[in-house]
Amino acid sequence: MKEFLIETFAHHRTLIVFLHVISAVTWVGGMIAIRFATHQSLAMITDPKLRLERAAHTLKRLFTIVTPFVIILIVTAVIMAVGLGFRAAALDASGNVIDAYAMSLYNTVHIKEAIWLIMAVNLGAMMFRRNKAEKALQQGDIETAKASLGLITKYMVPVNIVLGVIAIYIGVFLRGAYA
């Protein structure tokens, strides 16, 4: 499997990096647009039920759009991490550190990928809460829907935005480290 990933990256490096970057930009950019543009427009709707219905629908559309990009991001991250040989440059076959700088880069790759995985888990939790809000709205329970959606917009999306920007920065740093 490792050889397949190395060979795949060697033959498709530009495409893999492009897919990785466009996936990160789509995911993080979509959250930024929802939080700072769409959210403000939805807040202008005076009918609470309609506002919550529109918010739930908007989030559903965002999640539908970004989910394939999240999958692509994680797959390309694995291909790049193996294909760029971070581990091979840092550790020998016995697992001993052979280069301290390469080891720091290898650890940084793990930090970046952990950030993306935390974001993916948070995305899953947001999807769950959005679905819960939609069911509550269908049952006429506006307060439950408001609580579920409020947590998403006030905390969960901003956390993912911050984490995403950090991960993108780390990616730029890593790109410069092996370019």
C-alpha positions in Angstrom: 0.0 0.0 0.0 2.8 2.4 0.9 4.5 1.8 -2.5 1.2 2.5 -4.2 0.8 5.8 -2.4 4.3 6.8 -3.2 4.0 5.9 -6.8 0.6 7.6 -7.1 1.9 10.8 -5.6 5.0 10.7 -7.8 2.9 10.4 -11.0 0.1 12.8 -10.0 1.8 15.3 -7.7 0.3 18.5 -9.1 -3.3 17.1 -9.3 -3.1 15.7 -5.8 -1.8 19.0 -4.3 -4.4 20.9 -6.3 -7.3 18.7 -5.1 -6.0 19.0 -1.5 -5.8 22.8 -1.7 -9.1 23.3 -3.5 -10.8 21.0 -0.9 -9.4 23.0 2.0 -10.3 26.3 0.4 -13.9 25.1 -0.4 -14.5 23.7 3.1 -13.0 26.6 5.1 -14.3 29.3 2.6 -17.8 27.8 2.7 -17.8 28.1 6.5 -16.5 31.7 6.3 -19.2 32.6 3.8 -22.0 30.9 5.9 -20.8 32.5 9.2 -20.1 36.0 8.0 -22.4 36.6 5.0 -25.3 34.2 5.1 -25.7 34.2 8.8 -26.1 38.0 8.8 -28.7 37.9 6.1 -30.7 35.2 7.9 -30.7 37.3 11.1 -32.7 39.9 9.2 -35.7 37.5 8.8 -38.1 38.5 11.5 -40.2 35.3 11.7 -38.3 33.0 14.0 -39.6 29.8 12.5 -38.8 30.9 9.0 -35.4 32.1 10.0 -34.6 28.8 11.6 -35.9 26.8 8.6 -33.8 28.9 6.2 -30.7 28.5 8.5 -31.2 24.7 8.7 -31.7 24.5 4.9 -28.6 26.7 4.3 -26.5 24.5 6.5 -27.8 21.3 4.8 -26.7 22.7 1.5 -23.3 23.7 2.8 -22.8 20.3 4.3 -23.8 18.6 1.1 -21.4 20.7 -0.9 -18.4 20.3 1.5 -18.7 16.6 2.4 -17.1 15.3 -0.8 -14.3 17.9 -0.4 -13.7 16.8 3.2 -13.3 13.2 1.9 -11.0 14.3 -0.9 -9.0 16.4 1.6 -8.4 13.5 3.9 -7.5 11.1 1.1 -5.1 13.5 -0.6 -3.5 14.3 2.8 -2.7 10.6 3.3 -1.3 10.3 -0.2 0.9 13.4 0.3 2.1 12.5 3.8 3.3 9.1 2.5 4.3 10.2 -1.0 6.5 13.0 0.3 8.4 10.6 2.5 8.2 12.6 5.7 8.6 9.4 7.8 11.4 8.0 5.7 13.4 11.2 6.0 12.9 11.3 9.8 13.1 7.7 11.0 15.2 4.7 10.1 13.7 1.2 9.7 14.0 0.6 13.5 12.1 3.8 14.3 15.1 5.8 15.5 15.3 9.5 14.6 17.9 10.1 11.9 17.2 13.8 11.3 15.8 16.1 13.9 14.5 18.7 11.4 12.8 16.0 9.3 11.3 14.6 12.5 9.9 18.0 13.4 8.3 18.2 9.9 6.9 14.7 10.3 5.4 15.7 13.6 4.0 18.8 12.0 2.3 16.7 9.3 0.6 14.7 12.1 -0.6 17.9 13.8 -2.0 19.2 10.6 -3.8 16.0 9.8 -5.1 15.8 13.4 -6.6 19.3 12.9 -8.4 18.2 9.8 -9.7 15.1 11.5 -11.0 17.1 14.5 -12.7 19.4 12.0 -14.3 16.4 10.3 -15.6 15.1 13.6 -16.9 18.6 14.4 -18.6 18.7 10.9 -20.3 15.4 11.7 -21.5 16.8 15.0 -22.8 19.9 13.2 -24.7 17.6 10.7 -26.2 15.7 13.6 -27.3 18.9 15.4 -28.7 20.4 12.1 -30.7 17.2 11.6 -32.0 17.4 15.1 -33.0 21.0 14.6 -34.8 20.1 11.4 -36.8 17.4 13.1 -37.6 19.8 16.0 -38.9 22.4 13.4 -41.1 19.7 11.8 -42.6 19.0 15.2 -43.0 22.8 15.9 -40.4 22.8 18.7 -38.7 26.1 17.8 -36.7 26.3 21.1 -34.9 23.0 20.5 -34.2 24.0 16.9 -32.9 27.4 18.0 -30.6 25.8 20.6 -29.2 23.2 18.2 -28.6 25.7 15.4 -27.3 28.4 17.8 -24.5 26.1 19.0 -23.5 25.5 15.4 -23.3 29.2 14.4 -21.9 30.6 17.6 -19.3 28.0 18.4 -18.9 25.0 16.0 -18.5 26.8 12.7 -16.1 29.4 14.2 -14.0 26.7 15.8 -13.7 24.9 12.4 -12.9 28.2 10.7 -10.0 28.9 13.1 -8.7 25.3 12.9 -9.0 25.4 9.1 -7.0 28.6 8.8 -4.3 27.1 11.1 -4.2 23.9 9.0 -3.9 25.8 5.8 -1.1 27.9 7.2 0.7 24.7 8.3 0.2 23.3 4.8 1.8 26.4 3.3 4.7 26.1 5.8 5.2 22.4 5.0 5.0 23.1 1.3 7.9 25.6 1.7 9.8 23.0 3.8 10.0 20.5 1.0 9.7 22.6 -2.1 
